Amino acid sequence: MKHYAVNTQVEWEWGNGSATGNIREKFTSDVERTIKGSSVKREASDNDPAYLIEQDDGSKVLKSHSEIKKSS
């Protein structure tokens, strides 16, 4: 599985469409962040990292590698 680098633009399914953003941080151990007042957790490892992604409007999301793909 190829990992994504910081600043890579990625996308993921969201509702009936998709969302995009740029990777700002990569995590290779379990991570928890407070985003918009809610605690968000992802399990992460060297083989399946998690990423903090910033969307165009400045909001942030925490996603596992398996939830995202590189934008085309």
N, C-alpha and C positions, 0 to 999 in steps of 0.2 A: 504494500500500500504506500503510495507516494504521499508524503506530507506536504502541506502548503506553508509557504514562507509568509512572514509578516509583510503587509501591504498587498498581498494577493487579493484580487476581487473574486468573491465567491457568491453563490446563490443557494437558496433552499426553498422548499415548498412552504407556503404560508397561506392558509385559507384556501380559496379557489385559484390562487395564482402562485407567485413566487416573490421572494424578497432578495435584495442584494446588499452587500456591504464589503468593507475591506478589513482583513485580519489585522488586528492591532497587537495581540499577544497570543502565544502558543503555550499550552500547559501539558506536561508529561506526567503529572501526578494529579490526584483528585483535587478539584478546585470548587470553591464556593464564592460567589460574588453577590452583592446586593445591587439589583438593577431595578430602578423605578420603585424602590421601597420593598421589593420582594427578594427573598433569598433564592438564588438559582444555583444548583449544584450539577456538576458533571463528573463522572468517573473518567479518568484519563490515564494513559500509560505511554511508554515510548512507541508502542505499536498502534495505539488508538488515541492520539492526542485530542485535547479540547482547545477551542479557540475563542477569544474575546473578539467580537466583530463589531465594527462601528458602521452604522448605516448612514446614508447620505444626509439624513436629517439630524445626525448627531447622536441618535439613540444607540444603545449597545445591547448586544445579545450574546449569550454564551451557548456555543454549539459544539457537539461532538463531531469528530471527523466524518463519521458515517452519515451525519445529517446534512452535509453540505457537498457542493461540487464547484469546481472552478467555473467562473462565468465564461461564456463563449463570446 
